[in-house]
């Protein structure tokens, strides 16, 4: 395993946080892909296990990485390519794979290390065209999207009920479901003729949409708070949407930069994503106490002899505070993926999700 970052001490001392607050230790997802292949993380669970994709010339291949046991590829000889998009605490993985021929469209799958890969009933190759699963909760409920004759549609799926829709307002519009929490609440985005709108769906209340304006949703926390981005005049601003209180913009890393988007939120209200920073696209972390900050500024320096690293995007955060992110070492072209673990941070026992007792 490769430990980093040598350059982070200077960033820590000059960051908006002023050097205060806990830092993260960083571990590269070692042994994956070789030096010439990019590795892109997609999700992380409470055990620090990470899923993502190895990008290769002949097609991507999904993987599951474990801090103790290293990595395993997702798929077998039947699946020439695959993408791993989400996992739960049981290490059940979902994504999309080309069952059969290399040029077939992706089809949604569920994978476990014990049973291997299987297609989701109702979304098997003979039952639909393209489909991709994007998230799975700890009850085995899955969300994603598939292509129908009139465009892409969001779906939810459960082991007991199989394929299901998301009701009026979502089923009738093109869109994607991106995230589901353990309560079964779904977050995603529908696409109209001129704009996109974030939605949240529950079994009791059906679909609700973010207030007027264009928006997208990518993640959801245990309390039902949704994260994504507000879109206006060609600019994106990361947002947190509480369906009971409304939408809140989270700001930009650089004033006037015009791009930030939130990808995930945990029960402590800590939000991660990416934004344009002073050196280009930069991973960020947001808390109620300190707002939006570049994740690089919170990384604990380990060894001054290591190559400098840029973190481009933080894609997921677990309830244990683990962050999955990807970036690139100086002088290299291949992307690398990393597990960030908070050091010296006491997690809040308050379930309100306001971030007040989480990472400061």
N, C-alpha and C positions, 0 to 999 in steps of 0.2 A: 504494500500500500504506500501511496505517496502522500506525505503530509505537507501542508502549506500554511500560511503564506508568508514569505519573507518581507514583502513590501507593505504589509497591512499596518505595521506600527505607525508609519508616517500618516497613512490615511486615518488611523484612529485618532491621532493627535490633532488633526486638522478638520475633523468631521464636524457637522452641525451638532452632534451629540456631545461634543467637547470631551470625548474620552470616557464619559460616564456610562454606566449600565453594563450589563453582562456581555461577554463575547461568546463567539461560537468556535468550537474546534471543527476542523474540516477534514474529511477523509475522502480521497478519490475512490470511486467505485473501481477498484483495481482488477486487473486480469481480464478486462472485457475488450474484445474487438481488435487489439493491436494498435500500434501507434498511428497508423494511417487511416483508421476508421473513426468516424465521429460517434459519440455515445450521448444520447439525449434522454435525460430522466423525465418521467411523466407523473409519478405519484410516489408517496411514501406512507407507511403505516406506523402504528405506535411502537413496533419492534425495531424500527429503523431499516426495515426492508424496503427496497426501491425497485420500481419497474420502469422500463423505458425501451428505447430502440437502439440497436446498432445499425448504423447506416453503411451499407456495403454496395459495391458496384452492381451486384446482381439482385439487389432488393434489400429492404430493411428486415431485421430480425428482432423480435421482442425478447426481453430478458427479465429475469427476477434476480436481484442481488441481495445477499444476506450478509450482515456485518461479520458473522462468524464462519459462514460456509462458502462465501464467494458467490459466484453467479451460475445460473443455468439458463439455457436457451428455451424459448417458448415455442413449442411446435415439434414436428417430427418430419419423416420423409413425405408425408401427405401434404405438408404445408410449406411450400417453398419460400414464402415470405410471411411476416406477421408484424403487427405493431401492438405493444402492450400499453394500455392507456390508464388502467386503474387497478387497485388491489385493496383488499380488506385485511383485518387483523389475523385472519386465518390463512393469509397468503393465497387466497383465491384471486386469480388474475383475469381481467377482461380486456378485450381489444378487438382487432380485426385481422383476419387471415385469409389467404387465398387457398381454399381447400381444393387441391387438385392441380390445375395448370397455373403456371407462373403469370399468365396474362388475364386470368379471371379477376373479377372484382373482389374486394374484401368482403368477408362475411363475419358477423359478430360471433365471438367465441367466449367460452368460459374455460379456464385452465386451472388445474390443481396439480401439484407435484405427484400426488398419488394416482390420479386418474387420467392425467394428460389433458388434451384439448378436445372439446366437444362444441358443436354449434348450438345456438339457442333455438329451441323449438319455436316455429313460426318465422324464423329468420334464417333457416337453412338454405344452402345454395339453390335448391330446386323451388324454394318458396318465395324468394325475393331476389332482387338484384343486389346492389351494394348495401351493406349494413356495417355499422361499427358500434361496439359497446364502449362507453367512455368512463363509466364509474360503477362501483359495486359497494353496497353497504355491508355491515356486519351480519345482516340477516340474509344475505345472498341476493338481494334485490338489485337489478341492473338497469341502467338507463343508457341511451345512446340515440342513434338515428339510422334511418334506412331510406332508400330511394323507392318511391312509388311512381306510378305513371305520371303524376302531376307534380313531382318534385320531392325533395328531401323532407322527411317527417320525423319528429321526435317519438321515442317509444320508452316504455318501462316494461320490465320483465321480471317475473318472480318464479322460483322453482315450483311453487304450488299452483300458480294460475297461468303461467306461460306469458305470452305476449299480450300487452294491454296498451291502450291509448291514454291520452291525458285530457280528454274532454273537449267541450266546445271552446273555441278560441285558440287552441293549440293544435288539435288534430286537423283542423281545416286549413292550416297555414304551413308553408315551408318553415322548417326550423330544426333545432337540435336540442336534446337534453344533455347537459354536461355533468351534472352532479346530483347525488342523492345522499341524504343523511340517514341516520339510523331510525328516525321517526318515519321514514318513507317520503319526506318532503323533497320535491324535485325542483331543480333550477336549470334554466336554459334560455334560449333565445329563439324568437320567431322572426321571420323576415317578410315584411310587406313589400308593396310595390316600390316604395320610396325610402323606407327606413326599417331598422331592426328595433325590437323591444325585448327587454329582459322579462322573464316570467318566473313565477314560483307556483308550484302546484301541490295541493294536499288532497288526500282522499275525501275529506269532509267538505272543504271549501272550493275545490276545483282550482281553476287557474286564475291568478291575479297578475296584473301587468304593472311594470314600473310606471311612475307618473309620466305625463306627456313629455315628449322628447325622445331622441334616439338613444338606445342603451343596449348593452350586451351583458350576459351573466355567464360566469365560468365556474364559480364555487359556491358552496353553502356550508354553514356551520351547524352545530348541534341544535342551536336555538332557532334556526330558520333564517338567520341573516344571510343575505346573498351578496357576493362580491363580483365585480366585473368592471365596466367602464361606461361613462357617459360620453356621448358623441355629439359634438356641436361645431359647426363651421369647419369641418374637416379635422378637428382636434379631438383627442381622447383624453379623458381624465379618469383615473381609477376611482371607483365608487364602492360604498357599502350601502346596501338597501335593506332596511328593516321594514317589512310590509306593514307593520303597525305604526311606524313613526316617519317613514319616508326615506328619501335618498340623501346621502351625504357624500360630497366630493372629498377625495383624500389628498388632492394637490399634486404637484409635480416636483421632481428632484431639482430641476433647474427652471426658474421662472421663465415663462414664455416658451418652453420647449415644445409643448403641444402634444405630448404622448406619455401616458402612463396607463397601465391596466392592472387590476388586481386579479390574481389567479386562484387564491384559496384563503380560507379563514378557519381558525380553530376555535374551540370553546372558550378560550381566554380572550378572544377578540383580536388576536395577533393576525395580521394580514400580510401576505407576500405577493410579489408580482414582479413586473419589470417596467422601466421607464427610461426615457432619454436622460442621461446624465452628462457630465462635463466631458466624458471620453466616449460617448456613444451609448448604446443600449446597456442598461445596468440593472441588476437585480436589486429589489428593495424590500424592506420590512417596515410595517406601519403599526404603531400602537397608539392608543388614546392619549397616553402620557406624553409621547415625544413626536408623534406625527410620522411623516414619511422620511426614511433615511436609507442611504445606500448600504446594502448588506455587507459590502466589502469593508466598510468602516467599522463593522462590529466583529470582524474576524480576528481571533486571537493569534498573534504571530507565534510561530513555532520554531522555525529554522531560517535564519537569514540567508542561508546558502541555497534555498529553493528558488526555482524560477518564479517570476511574477505571474499572477493569474488575474484575469478579468472574469467576474461573474456576470453573465448576461441576463439571466432570468431565474427567478425563484418560482418553481412551478407548483409546489405543494407544501403544506405544513401539517404535521400530525397533532393529535391531542397531547402527545408527550413533548411537543415543541421541536421535533426533528424537522428540518427543511431539506427538500430535494431541490437542487439547482444545477444549472450547467453553465459552462464558460469555456475559456481557452487560455492555455499557457502562452506566454510571450514567445514569438517566433514560430509557433505551430499553427497549422491550418485546421487540424481536427478538433472538434468540440469534445470536451470532457464533462463528466457528470460527477456530482459530489453530494455527500451527506453531511449536513451541518447539524451539530448538536450543541445546545446551549450549555454554557458552563456557569455555575454559581447563580443560576436563576431559579427562584422559588416560584412554582406555579400556583396560581390563585385557586382557592377552593370555591370561589364565588362563581356560580353558573350563569351570571347575568351576561357574560360575554362582552363586557365593556373594556377589557384590556387593562383595567385599573391595577390589578394585582399580578399581571403577567410580566412580560419582558419590559423593563423600564429603560 
